[in-house]
Amino acid sequence: MQGSRNACDFSVPAPPSGRALDLDKVAVSYRPGAGGEPRVLGRVLDATACRAEAFFVDGAGVHLCADACDEVSVDASAGVDVLFTCQSTLLR
């Protein structure tokens, strides 16, 4: 999945022919550039529910919450993976 210039916003790709993407089952993983274990970010319902280490999904795509975006943006070697999974990562 391709990210924007600041690596905090990601567009949702078109699903394979005959398939549908379940946006409730998106997962985001952050790999620190300095090494260490990847961290799975939790999903919140929308931008108003944002918290540290979280993301939300809307009609425009997948978006890291401000605190997560700040951390990823300053890590030039960071990796962010947006995955379509079988399980929800919704935070309550």
Phi, psi and omega in degrees: 000139182269139178256167178280182183303330182260007177059025181244348181232132185230133177282155179265125181288160174292140179287161175300154180307130178081004181240164176230146176267136176263101184291349174283350183241035175276140175234147177233131179238135179249125177252109179301139181294334181277002181102186183100170182289142173298148177245131177274125177274147178271154180263135172248163186293323181198179184299329181290342180262007184303149175207176180300147178055047181219167177215167174221162181238135173221186182300339181270346179144205181252132186228130173287141174292162189306313182296317178294319179298315179302316181294314181292321184296328181273352180260093185298337181259007182295156172236137177234125178247129174252121187238149174254114191244186177261357186229145177278149175243028184296127176270142179242000000 
